[in-house]
C-alpha cells in the first residue's frame, strides 16, 4: 500500500473526515485528498504529526503496519510545545531578535527527550544544505556539542550564529554548510582565545520546515 492509502485507512478506521485528518496533520482537506489519491506525498513533518496523534511510529504510517480493525486504539499522544526564543543567523553574525511568549507545536518525543530545548527560526543561507532559511530548529542547551555537530554559538557579547562545530585540541572551527561559496570557515586558535569569547548555546537536535509550523 502507498502512504496515501495508509493514511486513508487510518482515517476510515477512526471514522474521520479529510478535514479532521488535515487538522491533525496541519494541512488542508484538499492536501489529504491528494495524498489519498496518490497525487502528492506528505512531508515527514505531517507524517510524524499523524503518528504522534494516533500513538504510532512514523514507519507505521509509511509502511502500513496498522492496528487490526476493531482493536482498541492507542490513546492519542498529548500535544507538545516548545518556546520560540528568536532567530538564529545562518549568515552574518547578529544578535537574535527575541520573541515574546510564542510557542510552537513539536512531536511529543522532541519535548520528552529534550525538555529544556527551545526553538529558533533560521535566517540566512550559511547552513542551507541542511537547514534551509525560514525553518525552525530546536536547540538543546543540555546536549553535548560534539565535534561535527551543528550548534548555536555565541561569539563575544552579542553575535549569535549557527554553524557546524569542529573542535580539535588547539583549534575551534565554525564551518558553514551552504550552497553559497561566499561563506567561509571562521577559525579560532589558542592565540585567539584571549581576545574572543566563544560559547556553545546548544546543539541542534531537530528541525521543521517553514510550511510545517503550527
Beta strands, then each sheet from edge to edge (+ up, - down):
strand 1: 80-89
strand 2: 103-106
strand 3: 118-123
strand 4: 136-140
strand 5: 150-155
strand 6: 159-167
strand 7: 171-175
strand 8: 186-189
strand 9: 198-208
sheet 1: 2+ 1- 3- 4+ 9- 5+ 6- 7+ 8-
end
